[in-house]
Each structure stands twice: as structure tokens, then as C-alpha cells.
């Protein structure tokens, strides 16, 4: 089974794609959500949940026969940033204008640091989680009164 790395592109043979598909099927059958690796000594090495989630997505893409993995650049366009944050581009521009999301101008184009965009994405996810927990607590409180 040959894997060739050329200019950051990984080419795999069909056999590896089939192995990925089988691994995804077995993981789904078991309800697996995390990976562990075996060290050279045979001892299991736990893989953090975020890395496990990433690996599962890569395996699914590989199993389907189409995926690309690439590092994010240091700066993003507003379109890519909006997609990462999960908002429309006009909403993202409102966040930029309000100062909630730092940016810089490159000619007439707005550029955003990837770290700032990912930090905003994380804050928004935490805010959503906190709001859901507060709503759940209210529901529990009022549900107990019934």
C-alpha cells in the first residue's frame, strides 16, 4: 500500500480507502466517539476528544473517496471567516465594525487573523452552551412547580 506525499497532497491506494471505510463502519457499530493508540510497548495511549473527532472526519472523507486536509492560513477572507464562525458575511462585517472582531484592510479588502476568528467561534459556542444550560435550568425549575 503506497502513500505518496507531493507538495502537501496525499495520494492513497484504493485498499487504504477500503480500510478506512471498514474502520468507520466498525466504530459506528460500537458507538465509538474516541480513539486510542497502542504504543510500541502495547500500552494504550489516549487520544484527546478534539483529535479523535478530527480523525473520524478524516476517515469518513477517506472512506467516501474525497477529502482534503489543509492548514488554515494566518489570515482569512471575510467569506471564509463567516463560514468558520457560522454567520453570514454581513453579520461578520457588523462584528468587525463593532470592534468585536479585529481586522485589517488590504486595499479595499478586509482580512482577519485566523486566531481571532477561531477565538470568536469558541466564545460564541461557549455562549450558546451557557444559554442552553440556563434555559434547561429554568425548565427544570418551572417543571418542578407543576
trRosetta pair geometry for C-beta under 8 A, 3 or more apart (Angstrom, degrees):
i j d omega theta_ij theta_ji phi_ij phi_ji
1 12 7.8 5 178 -163 99 81
1 13 5.4 -140 -146 44 71 128
1 15 5.2 -114 -103 80 109 126
1 16 5.6 120 -170 -54 128 98
2 13 5.9 86 47 -34 70 118
3 10 6.2 -10 -174 -165 100 96
3 11 7.0 164 -155 76 50 55
3 12 5.5 -5 -110 -101 86 74
3 13 7.8 -102 -71 -1 58 82
3 16 7.0 70 -76 -56 102 165
4 10 7.5 152 76 -152 47 46
4 11 4.7 -7 55 51 95 108
5 8 7.5 14 -174 -97 89 11
5 9 7.2 157 -154 74 49 44
5 10 5.7 -16 -100 -98 73 70
6 9 5.4 -25 70 58 76 96
6 11 7.2 13 16 -7 106 112
8 70 7.4 57 160 -116 127 86
10 69 7.9 7 19 41 124 106
12 16 4.2 -92 178 69 121 138
12 17 6.2 138 108 -46 120 82
12 62 7.0 11 49 -149 156 111
13 16 5.6 101 61 5 69 98
13 17 7.6 -131 107 -1 41 90
14 17 5.4 -56 -153 37 41 115
14 18 6.2 41 151 -20 71 105
15 18 5.7 -54 -150 36 32 112
15 19 6.5 34 151 -20 64 104
16 19 5.5 -50 -147 35 35 113
16 20 6.5 39 152 -21 65 102
16 62 7.2 -68 130 175 92 127
17 20 5.7 -52 -151 33 32 113
17 21 6.5 34 150 -20 64 104
17 62 5.7 -148 -120 161 67 80
17 63 6.4 136 -175 -117 71 31
17 65 5.8 40 -153 -89 144 72
18 21 5.6 -50 -148 34 34 114
18 22 6.5 34 153 -18 65 104
19 22 5.7 -53 -149 37 33 111
19 23 6.3 34 152 -19 65 106
20 23 5.7 -55 -148 37 32 112
20 24 6.3 33 154 -20 65 105
20 59 4.7 -167 -163 -156 98 76
20 60 8.0 -143 156 -53 109 15
20 62 4.1 -45 143 101 175 116
20 63 4.5 -139 113 -65 98 77
21 24 5.8 -53 -149 35 30 111
21 25 6.5 32 152 -19 63 106
21 62 7.9 -131 -47 106 67 78
21 63 3.7 127 -84 -144 68 103
22 25 5.6 -53 -149 36 32 113
22 26 6.3 30 155 -17 66 106
23 26 5.8 -54 -145 38 31 109
23 27 6.2 31 156 -19 65 108
23 59 5.8 -88 90 -163 118 140
23 63 8.0 -141 54 -73 82 121
24 27 5.8 -56 -145 38 29 111
24 28 6.3 29 156 -19 64 107
24 56 7.4 113 -116 -158 87 74
24 59 5.2 171 -67 131 100 112
24 60 5.6 117 -119 -87 144 64
24 63 5.0 -62 8 -42 144 159
25 28 5.9 -58 -149 37 28 109
25 29 6.4 31 154 -22 64 106
26 29 5.6 -52 -148 33 32 114
26 30 6.5 15 158 -5 64 110
26 32 7.8 20 118 7 70 134
27 30 6.1 -68 -150 47 29 101
27 32 3.9 -87 -158 55 80 123
27 56 6.9 -150 128 -121 159 104
27 59 7.9 78 14 98 148 153
28 31 7.4 33 -172 -75 32 32
28 32 7.5 -70 -51 36 23 83
32 35 7.9 68 165 -75 121 53
33 49 7.6 4 136 -138 98 92
33 52 6.8 79 142 129 55 133
33 53 7.7 0 -179 -81 79 77
33 56 7.7 -39 -149 -52 43 157
34 46 7.8 -6 160 -161 127 83
34 47 6.4 172 -179 70 84 91
34 49 6.1 -60 -101 -104 107 65
34 52 4.3 -39 -135 -141 55 170
35 47 4.1 3 78 38 93 144
35 51 7.6 -87 45 110 117 91
35 52 4.6 -178 10 -118 86 93
35 55 5.7 -14 -21 73 148 150
35 56 7.8 -165 -41 -52 107 85
36 44 4.5 7 160 -170 130 112
36 45 6.4 156 -172 70 75 43
36 46 5.5 -36 -114 -104 93 45
36 47 6.1 -156 -96 1 35 88
37 44 7.1 134 72 -158 37 59
37 45 4.5 -24 66 59 91 103
37 47 6.2 89 -16 -52 95 106
38 42 5.8 -19 -172 -143 109 36
38 43 7.2 141 -155 70 62 27
38 44 6.1 -44 -97 -97 58 53
38 45 7.2 168 -101 10 8 87
39 42 6.8 -40 69 29 72 18
39 43 4.9 -6 37 60 117 81
39 44 7.5 -179 -2 -109 85 4
39 45 5.3 99 -51 -37 94 113
47 51 5.1 -116 174 91 96 117
47 52 4.9 125 107 -66 113 89
47 55 7.2 -14 157 4 154 145
48 51 4.7 83 63 13 85 106
48 52 6.8 -151 94 -9 40 89
49 52 5.5 -55 -143 37 31 114
49 53 6.3 34 158 -22 66 103
50 53 5.7 -50 -148 33 30 112
50 54 6.5 33 151 -18 62 105
51 54 5.6 -52 -151 36 34 114
51 55 6.3 34 152 -20 66 106
52 55 5.7 -55 -147 37 31 110
52 56 6.4 33 154 -21 65 104
53 56 5.8 -53 -149 33 30 112
53 57 6.6 29 152 -17 63 105
54 57 5.8 -59 -154 36 31 110
54 58 6.4 31 151 -19 66 106
55 58 5.5 -52 -147 36 34 113
55 59 6.3 35 154 -19 66 105
56 59 5.7 -54 -147 37 31 111
56 60 6.4 33 153 -20 64 104
57 60 5.7 -52 -147 35 32 113
57 61 6.4 31 154 -16 64 106
58 61 5.8 -57 -150 39 30 110
58 62 6.1 30 153 -18 66 108
58 67 6.6 159 -142 129 53 156
58 69 6.2 6 -112 -68 110 132
59 62 5.6 -54 -143 40 31 112
59 63 6.1 36 155 -24 65 106
60 63 5.6 -53 -147 34 29 113
60 64 6.5 22 155 -13 63 106
60 67 7.9 109 89 -66 64 144
61 64 5.9 -60 -150 39 31 106
61 66 6.5 -91 -172 91 82 47
61 67 2.6 63 158 -67 132 143
62 65 7.5 45 179 -72 33 25
62 67 6.0 -67 -54 29 52 130
64 67 7.2 98 60 -38 102 98
72 76 7.2 -27 -175 -73 108 109
72 114 4.9 138 131 -142 124 145
73 76 6.7 149 67 -75 96 61
73 114 6.6 171 87 -51 49 131
74 113 6.8 -38 163 -141 72 72
74 114 5.9 -126 -163 5 25 113
75 111 4.5 12 177 176 128 116
75 112 6.6 143 -158 70 73 35
75 113 6.1 -49 -102 -99 69 42
75 114 6.6 -123 -86 -30 17 82
76 80 4.5 -126 -168 86 106 115
76 81 4.5 131 110 -59 130 90
76 84 7.2 -51 -155 3 167 140
76 111 7.0 145 66 -161 37 68
76 112 5.1 -31 60 66 91 91
76 113 7.8 34 14 132 86 6
76 114 5.6 108 -28 -85 106 72
76 117 5.7 -9 32 -20 144 159
77 80 4.9 90 54 12 82 100
77 81 6.8 -148 91 -5 40 91
77 109 7.3 -53 -129 -177 87 119
77 110 7.9 96 -159 81 53 69
77 111 7.0 -46 -97 -110 42 66
77 112 8.0 28 134 23 4 90
78 81 5.5 -56 -141 42 32 114
78 82 6.1 38 158 -25 67 104
78 89 5.5 82 135 -148 105 98
78 92 5.7 156 -169 106 91 134
78 93 6.5 28 -158 -70 142 86
78 96 7.6 -56 -114 -34 114 147
78 110 5.2 49 -53 77 117 111
78 112 6.9 101 -89 -11 58 116
79 82 6.0 -53 -149 32 26 110
79 83 6.7 25 152 -17 60 106
79 89 5.8 -21 -99 -92 58 124
80 83 5.7 -56 -153 35 33 112
80 84 6.4 33 151 -19 66 106
81 84 5.7 -55 -149 36 33 112
81 85 6.3 22 157 -11 67 109
81 92 5.8 129 105 -159 104 147
81 101 7.9 125 165 174 139 147
81 112 4.8 49 -87 51 153 143
81 117 4.6 -120 -138 -118 96 137
82 85 6.0 -61 -144 43 29 104
82 87 5.5 -98 -156 79 80 72
82 88 6.1 -19 -172 151 132 18
82 89 4.5 -92 -43 -84 165 56
82 91 7.2 116 -135 63 108 88
82 92 4.1 -108 -89 -27 91 144
83 86 7.6 32 -180 -74 29 36
84 117 5.6 58 87 152 139 122
84 118 7.2 -64 158 -82 134 62
84 121 5.9 -78 142 -71 89 140
85 92 6.3 138 46 -98 143 105
85 117 6.4 -108 -54 -168 100 87
85 120 5.8 -21 -112 108 119 113
85 121 5.1 -133 -110 -85 60 85
85 124 6.7 84 -165 15 88 155
86 121 7.3 105 4 -130 97 93
86 124 7.4 -166 51 111 113 147
87 91 4.1 -108 166 89 119 131
87 92 5.4 149 89 -55 115 80
87 95 7.7 95 78 -16 161 133
88 91 4.6 97 55 6 80 103
88 92 7.0 -140 96 -6 43 86
89 92 5.4 -52 -148 35 35 115
89 93 6.4 37 153 -21 67 103
90 93 5.6 -53 -148 34 34 112
90 94 6.7 40 151 -23 64 99
91 94 5.6 -48 -154 29 36 114
91 95 6.8 38 148 -18 64 101
92 95 5.6 -53 -156 33 37 113
92 96 6.6 39 146 -20 67 102
92 101 7.1 -46 -168 52 73 162
93 96 5.3 -47 -148 34 39 116
93 97 6.3 38 152 -18 68 104
93 110 7.4 137 -113 33 87 165
94 97 5.7 -53 -143 39 32 109
94 98 6.1 28 156 -16 65 109
95 98 5.9 -56 -141 40 28 108
95 100 4.5 -78 -164 69 80 115
95 101 4.3 48 132 3 106 118
95 120 7.1 81 169 -151 149 148
96 99 7.9 43 172 -66 29 22
96 100 7.7 -77 -63 55 20 73
96 101 5.1 -56 -82 76 58 101
96 102 8.0 43 -134 174 72 5
96 103 4.8 5 -142 -7 115 139
96 110 6.3 22 -160 -172 166 149
96 112 7.5 -107 -96 -83 115 115
99 102 7.6 19 -161 -80 57 60
100 120 7.2 94 141 -118 96 119
101 112 6.4 -12 159 -131 111 129
101 116 6.1 120 -158 148 74 115
101 117 7.2 50 -152 -92 121 60
101 120 5.5 -2 -97 -72 105 152
102 112 7.3 131 91 -138 59 78
102 113 6.9 5 88 19 106 109
102 116 5.3 -111 50 -133 94 158
103 110 5.0 1 171 -171 141 101
103 111 6.4 148 -165 73 85 40
103 112 5.0 -47 -107 -87 87 76
104 110 7.5 145 75 -154 32 57
104 111 5.5 -26 66 63 83 93
105 108 7.4 -23 -167 -129 104 14
105 109 7.0 137 -159 75 60 42
105 110 6.2 -38 -100 -98 61 57
105 111 7.6 145 -115 17 12 83
106 109 4.9 -27 68 70 88 98
106 110 7.8 159 22 -99 78 9
106 111 5.2 44 -9 -16 117 123
112 116 5.9 -119 178 75 92 118
112 117 5.2 91 129 -56 127 108
113 116 4.3 85 69 4 95 106
113 117 7.0 -170 90 -8 50 84
114 117 5.7 -57 -149 37 34 111
114 118 6.2 29 156 -15 69 108
115 118 5.9 -56 -143 40 29 107
115 119 6.2 32 156 -22 64 107
116 119 5.7 -54 -147 35 30 113
116 120 6.5 31 153 -19 63 104
117 120 5.8 -53 -152 35 31 111
117 121 6.4 35 149 -21 64 105
118 121 5.4 -48 -146 34 36 116
118 122 6.4 37 153 -20 65 103
119 122 5.7 -53 -149 36 32 111
119 123 6.4 33 152 -19 65 105
120 123 5.7 -53 -146 36 32 111
120 124 6.3 31 156 -19 66 106
121 124 5.9 -57 -149 37 27 110
121 125 6.5 28 152 -19 63 107
122 125 5.7 -55 -149 36 31 111
122 126 6.4 31 153 -18 65 106
123 126 5.7 -56 -148 38 31 111
123 127 6.2 33 153 -21 66 106
124 127 5.6 -51 -145 36 32 114
124 128 6.4 34 153 -20 64 103
125 128 5.7 -52 -149 35 31 112
125 129 6.4 32 152 -20 64 106
126 129 5.6 -53 -147 37 32 113
126 130 6.3 32 154 -19 66 106
127 130 5.8 -54 -146 37 30 110
127 131 6.3 30 155 -19 64 107
128 131 5.8 -55 -147 37 30 111
128 132 6.3 30 154 -19 64 107
129 132 5.8 -56 -149 36 29 111
129 133 6.4 29 153 -18 64 106
130 133 5.7 -54 -147 37 31 111
130 134 6.3 32 153 -19 65 105
131 134 5.7 -53 -147 36 31 111
131 135 6.3 32 153 -18 64 107
132 135 5.6 -54 -146 38 31 112
132 136 6.2 34 153 -21 64 106
133 136 5.5 -53 -146 37 31 113
133 137 6.3 34 153 -21 64 103
134 137 5.6 -51 -148 34 32 112
134 138 6.5 34 152 -18 63 103
135 138 5.7 -52 -150 35 33 112
135 139 6.4 35 151 -21 64 105
136 139 5.5 -52 -148 35 33 114
136 140 6.4 35 152 -20 65 104
137 140 5.6 -52 -148 36 32 112
137 141 6.3 34 152 -22 65 106
138 141 5.5 -54 -147 35 32 113
138 142 6.2 15 161 -4 67 108
139 142 6.3 -62 -142 47 26 99
139 143 5.7 31 157 -26 64 114
140 143 5.6 -55 -136 37 25 114
140 144 6.4 29 160 -25 61 104
141 144 6.2 -57 -157 27 25 109
141 145 7.2 21 148 -18 58 106
142 145 5.5 -50 -154 29 42 115
142 146 7.2 52 150 -34 64 96
143 146 5.9 -45 -161 12 39 116
